[in-house]
Amino acid sequence: MKELHIIFEHFSYATGVGVQIMSVSGEIRYASSLLCELKGILNRLLDIVDCAAAERMSLICGCYQSRRFGGRYIFFGPSGLAYCASPMLNSRGVLESGVVAGPFLMTDHDEYLSIDILDRLKVPRKAAALIESDIAELPYKSPIASRSLSEHLFLCAFNSDAPPPPAYPIQIDGFAYPFDKEDALLKAISQGDTRKAGALLNDILGQVLFHSGSSFETLRSRVFELTVLLSRAALKGSANVDAIFGLNYAYLRELDELSSVEDIVRWLHGVTRRFGQHVFDFAGSRHAGVIYKATSYIKANYMHKITLQDMANHVFLSPTYFSKLFKEETGQTPGNFLTAVRIDESKRLLRSQALNIVDIPARVGFDNQSYFARVFKKFEGQTPGKYRRDNC
């Protein structure tokens, strides 16, 4: 590993791009000097755009994706920053960690500020001005240079006798991962075919567990990959992006603390159920179009004052009929669904620590802090302050 550190340190200075080695659970095992110098800039930027946890999750997912696609993978984080990733395998060919080069920009600095920060991420101009000079410090790589950077990273990662990962499809310890079933699962979810999607998910689960055997580390590696699969399926099924990234971040921390095969199996059942709630809630509804439209409206506007009349107007129904229909199809009133969305978002903000607790209620649509605290405790069984202490 020491030799790799030297190699990546030279890579970083030669390319002007920071490098880090991450374990499959997100632990940073090495960071180049150049990346350490950028730490303050990156922390400020990610705090302003409010996606530090999601960015971290995207780096881990990038390492897994690089394994699947032959060792070379270029991707964007939720912040719009670009990265390259290559996997690092142990002697048995199991993914233990990954090396990530980045962040860097693939558009010029002004375009990144205008298109990503202001337009896509909706960062207020006053807040964006605080990181304008930071953005100017980030390295820029053209698409052609980015491909060369990815190739260079791959060659550095596999400089030793360890064989590089084969291109997709791959075999893992003699087990050909069922990518065809994964593709079919994503398609079934996007079409709302829950019966087919459930059968495919069970099949993938069964194959992964069977071929993992009793090896704890192998099983944990497979389960992490399956968690990434489930999150992708949830997003494909129109689940809330922030909610899914928040779940993934929490699950990573939980998975890293498990110490037995039995614990992982029990944990996986819970994860599957939770992701299923996000993916399959409304697909079988007789009024799926109305429900999807209403829930999407609520998720996009929860931070504002939304009335039952506003929701009903959005789907062109009377408030009385809309409320009755929503309750029949989802099992809860529109108001309760709105409150649940607000509480989920408040939990994400509490975990990120980007805001003072007193500022969070207004950000998620509550009129005052005392009412927010009462509702939060009713939903979560603890105060917002205790939730932050327990999850940060």
C-alpha positions in Angstrom: 0.0 0.0 0.0 2.9 2.3 0.7 4.1 2.0 -2.9 0.6 2.9 -4.1 0.6 6.0 -1.9 3.8 7.1 -3.6 2.4 6.3 -7.1 -0.8 8.3 -6.4 1.0 11.2 -4.9 3.0 11.5 -8.1 -0.2 11.1 -10.1 -1.9 13.9 -8.2 0.9 16.4 -8.7 1.4 15.4 -12.4 -2.3 15.9 -13.2 -3.2 18.6 -10.7 -6.1 16.5 -9.4 -6.5 15.2 -5.9 -6.7 11.4 -5.2 -8.1 9.3 -2.4 -8.5 5.7 -1.6 -11.8 4.7 0.0 -12.9 1.4 1.6 -16.3 0.0 0.5 -17.8 1.5 3.7 -16.5 4.9 2.9 -13.5 5.1 5.2 -10.7 7.3 3.7 -7.5 5.2 3.7 -5.3 7.7 1.9 -5.7 11.2 0.6 -3.1 13.0 -1.6 -1.4 16.1 -0.4 -3.2 18.1 -3.1 -6.6 16.8 -2.0 -5.8 17.7 1.6 -5.0 21.3 0.5 -8.4 21.5 -1.2 -10.3 20.1 1.9 -11.4 23.5 3.2 -12.6 24.6 -0.3 -14.5 21.4 -0.8 -16.1 21.4 2.6 -17.4 25.0 2.1 -18.7 24.2 -1.4 -20.5 21.0 -0.4 -22.0 22.7 2.6 -23.3 25.6 0.5 -24.9 23.2 -2.1 -26.1 21.0 0.8 -25.1 17.6 -0.5 -22.0 16.5 1.4 -23.5 13.1 2.4 -24.9 12.5 -1.1 -21.5 13.4 -2.7 -19.7 10.9 -0.4 -22.2 8.2 -1.4 -21.7 8.9 -5.1 -17.9 8.3 -4.7 -18.5 4.9 -3.2 -21.0 4.0 -5.9 -18.5 5.2 -8.4 -15.9 2.7 -7.1 -18.5 -0.1 -7.5 -19.4 1.1 -11.0 -15.8 1.1 -12.0 -15.5 -2.5 -11.0 -18.4 -3.4 -13.2 -17.1 -1.5 -16.3 -13.6 -2.7 -16.5 -11.8 -0.4 -14.1 -12.3 3.0 -15.9 -15.3 5.1 -14.8 -16.0 8.8 -15.1 -18.9 10.3 -13.2 -20.5 13.4 -11.7 -21.4 13.8 -8.0 -24.7 15.5 -7.0 -22.7 18.8 -6.7 -21.9 18.7 -10.4 -18.2 18.0 -9.7 -16.5 15.3 -11.9 -14.5 12.3 -10.7 -12.7 9.2 -12.1 -12.7 5.9 -10.2 -10.9 2.6 -10.4 -11.5 -0.5 -8.1 -8.9 -2.1 -5.9 -9.3 -5.8 -5.4 -7.9 -8.3 -3.0 -6.2 -11.6 -3.9 -9.6 -13.3 -4.3 -10.8 -10.6 -6.7 -13.2 -9.1 -4.1 -13.6 -5.3 -4.1 -12.2 -4.0 -0.9 -11.6 -0.3 -1.8 -11.5 2.1 -4.7 -9.3 4.9 -5.8 -11.0 8.2 -6.8 -9.4 11.1 -8.7 -11.1 14.4 -8.3 -13.0 16.5 -8.0 -12.4 18.5 -11.1 -14.6 20.5 -13.5 -15.6 19.4 -17.1 -17.1 22.8 -17.9 -15.4 26.1 -17.3 -15.6 27.8 -13.9 -18.2 30.4 -14.9 -20.5 27.8 -16.5 -20.3 25.6 -13.4 -21.3 28.5 -11.2 -24.1 29.6 -13.5 -25.5 26.2 -14.6 -24.9 23.9 -11.7 -24.7 26.1 -8.6 -27.3 28.8 -9.5 -29.7 27.1 -11.9 -29.7 23.4 -11.1 -29.0 23.4 -7.4 -30.9 26.7 -6.8 -28.2 28.1 -4.5 -29.1 31.8 -3.7 -26.8 34.3 -5.3 -25.6 35.6 -2.0 -24.6 32.2 -0.9 -23.0 31.3 -4.2 -20.9 34.4 -4.0 -19.2 33.0 -0.9 -17.8 30.1 -2.9 -17.0 31.8 -6.2 -13.3 32.2 -5.4 -13.3 28.5 -4.2 -14.7 27.3 -7.5 -11.9 29.2 -9.3 -9.4 27.0 -7.4 -10.8 23.7 -8.8 -8.9 22.1 -11.7 -10.6 21.9 -15.1 -10.3 19.0 -17.5 -11.8 18.8 -21.0 -13.8 15.6 -21.9 -10.8 14.3 -23.8 -8.4 15.1 -21.0 -10.8 13.4 -18.5 -10.7 10.2 -20.5 -6.9 10.3 -20.4 -7.1 11.0 -16.7 -9.3 7.9 -16.2 -6.9 5.8 -18.2 -3.9 7.0 -16.3 -5.7 6.3 -12.9 -6.5 2.8 -14.1 -2.9 2.1 -15.0 -1.6 3.4 -11.7 -4.2 1.3 -9.7 -3.2 -1.9 -11.5 0.5 -1.4 -11.6 1.1 -4.5 -9.4 0.6 -8.2 -10.2 -3.0 -8.0 -9.3 -5.1 -8.7 -12.4 -7.4 -5.8 -13.6 -11.1 -6.3 -13.4 -12.6 -7.8 -16.6 -15.1 -5.8 -18.5 -18.9 -6.1 -18.0 -20.3 -8.7 -17.6 -18.0 -9.9 -14.8 -17.5 -13.0 -12.7 -17.1 -12.6 -9.0 -15.4 -15.6 -7.2 -16.8 -17.9 -9.9 -20.3 -16.2 -9.6 -21.6 -14.4 -12.7 -23.6 -11.5 -11.3 -27.1 -11.4 -12.9 -26.8 -8.0 -14.6 -29.5 -9.1 -17.0 -31.9 -9.5 -14.1 -30.8 -6.1 -12.7 -31.6 -4.4 -16.0 -35.0 -6.2 -16.1 -35.7 -5.1 -12.5 -35.0 -1.4 -13.3 -37.2 -1.7 -16.4 -40.1 -3.4 -14.5 -40.0 -0.7 -11.8 -40.0 2.2 -14.3 -43.1 0.6 -15.9 -44.9 0.1 -12.6 -44.9 -3.8 -12.9 -44.5 -4.5 -9.2 -45.2 -8.2 -9.5 -42.4 -8.8 -11.9 -40.1 -6.4 -10.1 -40.6 -8.2 -6.8 -39.9 -11.6 -8.3 -36.7 -10.3 -10.0 -35.5 -8.7 -6.7 -36.1 -12.0 -4.8 -34.2 -13.9 -7.5 -31.2 -11.5 -7.3 -31.2 -11.7 -3.5 -31.3 -15.4 -3.5 -28.4 -15.8 -5.9 -26.2 -13.3 -4.1 -26.8 -14.9 -0.7 -26.3 -18.4 -2.0 -23.0 -17.7 -3.7 -21.7 -15.6 -0.8 -21.8 -18.8 1.4 -20.7 -18.3 5.0 -17.9 -15.8 4.3 -18.7 -12.7 6.2 -16.5 -10.3 4.3 -17.7 -11.6 0.9 -21.3 -11.4 2.0 -20.8 -7.8 3.3 -19.3 -6.9 -0.1 -22.1 -8.4 -2.0 -24.8 -6.8 0.2 -23.2 -3.4 -0.2 -23.4 -3.9 -4.0 -27.1 -5.0 -3.6 -27.8 -1.9 -1.6 -26.5 0.2 -4.5 -28.7 -1.8 -6.8 -31.8 -1.1 -4.7 -31.0 2.6 -4.5 -30.7 2.8 -8.3 -34.0 0.9 -8.7 -35.7 3.2 -6.2 -34.5 6.3 -8.2 -35.6 4.7 -11.5 -39.0 4.3 -9.9 -39.3 8.1 -9.2 -38.4 7.9 -5.6 -37.2 11.1 -3.9 -33.5 11.5 -4.7 -32.5 13.2 -1.4 -34.4 10.5 0.6 -32.6 7.7 -1.2 -29.2 9.2 -0.8 -30.0 9.8 2.9 -31.0 6.2 3.4 -27.9 5.0 1.6 -25.7 7.1 3.9 -27.4 5.8 7.0 -27.2 2.2 5.8 -23.5 2.5 5.1 -22.9 3.4 8.7 -25.1 0.5 9.9 -23.5 -2.1 7.6 -20.0 -1.2 8.7 -20.9 -1.9 12.3 -22.4 -5.4 11.7 -20.2 -8.3 12.8 -21.9 -11.5 11.8 -23.6 -13.2 8.8 -26.8 -13.5 10.7 -26.8 -9.7 11.5 -26.3 -8.9 7.9 -29.1 -11.2 6.7 -31.5 -9.6 9.1 -30.3 -6.1 8.2 -30.7 -6.8 4.5 -34.4 -7.7 5.0 -35.0 -4.4 6.7 -33.2 -2.5 4.0 -35.2 -4.2 1.2 -38.5 -3.4 2.9 -37.5 0.3 3.3 -36.4 0.7 -0.3 -39.5 -1.2 -1.4 -41.7 1.4 0.4 -40.0 4.2 -1.7 -40.3 2.2 -5.0 -43.5 0.3 -4.9 -45.9 2.6 -2.9 -48.1 3.8 -5.7 -47.2 1.6 -8.8 -50.2 -0.7 -8.3 -52.6 2.2 -7.7 -55.7 2.4 -10.0 -55.1 6.2 -10.0 -51.3 6.0 -10.2 -51.0 9.1 -12.4 -52.9 11.3 -10.0 -51.0 10.0 -7.0 -47.6 10.3 -8.6 -48.5 13.9 -9.7 -49.7 14.8 -6.3 -46.8 13.3 -4.4 -44.3 14.9 -6.8 -45.9 18.3 -6.3 -45.7 17.8 -2.5 -42.0 16.8 -2.6 -41.2 19.8 -4.8 -43.0 22.3 -2.6 -43.0 21.0 1.0 -40.9 24.0 2.1 -43.8 26.3 1.2 -47.3 26.7 2.7 -49.3 24.1 0.8 -53.1 23.8 1.3 -55.4 20.9 0.4 -56.8 23.2 -2.2 -53.4 23.7 -3.8 -52.8 19.9 -4.0 -56.3 19.3 -5.5 -55.9 22.1 -8.0 -52.6 20.6 -9.2 -54.3 17.3 -10.1 -57.6 19.0 -11.3 -59.8 17.5 -8.7 -62.1 18.9 -6.0 -60.4 19.0 -2.5 -63.0 16.6 -1.1 -62.6 14.0 -3.8 -58.9 14.4 -3.9 -58.5 13.9 -0.2 -60.7 10.7 -0.3 -58.9 9.3 -3.3 -55.4 10.0 -1.8 -56.4 8.3 1.5 -57.8 5.2 -0.3 -54.7 4.8 -2.4 -52.0 5.6 0.1 -53.5 4.9 3.5 -52.8 8.4 4.7 -54.3 11.8 4.3 -52.5 14.4 2.0 -51.7 16.4 5.1 -50.0 13.5 6.8 -48.0 12.7 3.7 -46.9 16.3 3.5 -45.8 16.2 7.2 -43.9 13.0 6.7 -42.0 14.5 3.7 -41.1 17.6 5.9 -39.9 15.4 8.7 -37.8 13.3 6.4 -36.2 16.5 5.0 -35.6 17.8 8.5 -33.8 14.6 9.4 -31.5 15.0 6.4 -30.7 18.6 7.5 -30.1 17.5 11.1 -27.7 14.9 9.9 -25.8 17.3 7.7 -25.2 19.8 10.5 -25.1 22.6 7.8 -27.8 24.5 9.7 -28.5 25.5 13.3 -31.5 23.6 14.6 -33.5 26.8 15.1 -33.2 27.5 11.3 -34.5 24.1 10.2 -38.2 24.4 10.8 -38.6 27.3 8.4 -36.5 25.4 5.8 -39.0 22.5 5.8 -42.3 24.4 5.9 -43.1 24.6 9.6 -44.3 27.9 11.0 -42.5 27.8 14.4 -39.9 25.8 16.2 -42.1 24.5 19.1 -44.7 23.0 16.7 -41.9 21.5 14.7 -40.4 19.9 17.8 -43.7 18.4 18.9 -44.4 16.9 15.4 -40.9 15.6 15.1 -41.1 13.9 18.5 -44.4 12.4 17.5 -42.9 10.9 14.3 -39.5 9.9 15.6 -40.0 9.4 19.3 -37.2 11.9 20.2 -36.5 15.6 20.0 -34.7 17.1 17.0 -31.7 17.8 19.3 -31.4 14.2 20.4 -31.8 13.0 16.8 -28.9 15.2 15.8 -26.7 14.0 18.6 -27.4 10.3 17.9 -26.9 10.6 14.1 -23.8 12.9 13.7 
